[in-house]
Amino acid sequence: METTDTKNLAVAASQVLASSSVPELRTLRVDEQCDELQLHGSVRSFYHKQLAQEAVFPIACGKQVVNYVDVQN
């Protein structure tokens, strides 16, 4: 069961992506599973995939950031 802190962490990470200057990052989903923050969705470049990961890393609170974002060419 998720705690309020867990939900807030996923929400905070989603808000970081939603406020990105890169439109593709705004549509990504963030899930929190055990000790991981998981990124889901798709972007058009590996650069944007990396940007998403780096955007949420500072607020991950020691959790592993797992990037499941697909790159669509």
Secondary structure, 3 states (H helix, E strand, C coil): CCCHHHHHHHHHHHHHHHCCCCHHHHHCEEEEECCEEEEECEECCHHHHHHHHHHHHHHCCCCEEEECCEECC
